[in-house]
Amino acid sequence: MPDPNAVTDEGWAEYVFFRDGVAGIKKEWWYHVPSGVWFIAERDTAADIVLRTYLFSELPQATDAPTGES
């Protein structure tokens, strides 16, 4: 992560938007604007599908496998 006190706006944009990422299953924080609720989405970026979504309070255990249902 760039040094927040030394990076330019262009540097932040490069870090946030233009990084190379490995395709696969990612956990991402998403925000639902109408309800004001933050939730976690597990997404397979290689297949471009959402595997499941849940609230942080419902965080699955490490042994839980994605079901493909939201």
ABEGO torsion letter per residue (X at the ends): XBBAAABBAAAAAAAAAABBBBBEBBBBBBBBAAAGBBBBBBBBAAAGBBABBBBAAABBBAABBBAGBX
